Amino acid sequence: QVQLGESGGGLVQAGGSLKLSCTASGKVASVNKMGWYRQAPGKQRELVATITGGGTTTYQEVVKGRFTISRDNGKNTVHLQMNSLKPEDTAVYYCNTVVRKYRTLDLEEYWGQGTQVTVSS
């Protein structure tokens, strides 16, 4: 079983910055892709950014140039630095990871509990 511990959400004014962090804990063979998704009220959950173990990143178009995803492989931790925040970035942000299980080596996906990000205008 893998647990994802998220931190860093909060309330910020438009134009401000926040940094989200998420650490995967538990016995696994490897942690593959890690990423962040978000869900605003009344909307579907959407991808924000992902990063592979090799460092390849993917971003939603609307956050490119403002958000930066990074990871510390030694600590199984992923960060999301969010700059120039806009009110439309307001959402619950969820950490996501795909791991290879310890004994079977099967791939399995896990989600964090979510952290609220609110950007005031």
N, C-alpha and C positions, 0 to 999 in steps of 0.2 A: 504494500500500500504506500502511496506517495501523498504527502501533504504539501500544499503550496501556501506559504505565508506571505501575505501582501502587506505593504506599508507605503505611506507617502501621500495618500489622498488628502483632500481638504478643500477649503474655500480660498479663492484667489481672485483678484480683480483682473479684468481684461488687460492683456499685455504682460501679465505676470508669468511666473514659472513655477512648476512643481516637478518633483522627481518621484516616480513610483519605483518600488523595488519588490521583487518576488523571489523567494528562495524555495527550492524543491528539496524536501527531506524524505528519507526513506531508503530502503535498500533496493537499488536498481543496478542493472548492468551498465547503462549509459543514459544520459539525458540528451535527447536529440533536439528537435526544434523547441524553442521557447518563444512566447509572444504575448501580446496584449490585444484584447478585444474590448469593445465598449458597447453599452446599450443605454440609449436615452429613453426617457418615458414615451411610451407609445410607439417605439421603433424596434426594429429587429437588431439583434446583436451583430456588430460589424467588426471586421478586422481593422486594427490600428497599425500594428507593426509586428513582424516576426524576425527571428534570427536563428540561423542554424548553428550547429556545433562548430562549423568551420568559419562562421562569421558572416555568411551571406545574409543580407537584410532585404526585407520587403516592407514597403510602406503604403498605406492608403494615400491616394493622391492628395487629399485635402490637408494632410499633416506633413507632407514632404517639405523639408526646409525649416520646419518648426520643431518637430519631434526627432529625437535620436534614441534608437534602441541599442543597448550594449549588453554584454554578458560576461560574467566571471565563471569560466568553466570549472575552475577548482572549487568554487563554492556553490555551484549549481544555482547561480543567481542571475536574474535578468533585471535590467533597469530600463526605465523609459524617462528620459529627460524631455520635459514638455516646456517649450518656450513660446512667447508671443501667444499666449492662450486667448481663445475667443469664447464668447458665451455659448456658441454652438458646440464647443468641446465638452460642455457639461454632460456627464453621463456616469454610470457605474462602470468602472474599468475592471476587467477580469484578466487575471494571469492565466496563461494556458501553456501546457507543456506536453510533449510526446516523449515517452521514455521507453527504453527496452527493458523488459522485466528481467529480474535477476536469474531465475532458473530456466524459464522457457524461452527467453529472448524474444518473446512476442512484443509487438508495439502496443502501447496503451496510452490513452489521452487522459489528462487530468485538468480540472479547472479550479481556480481559487474561488474564494467566497465573494470577491468583489470589493472594490474600494471606491467611495464616492468622490468624484471631482466636480466641483461647482465653480463656474467662472461667472462673476458678476459683471454687469456692464457699467 
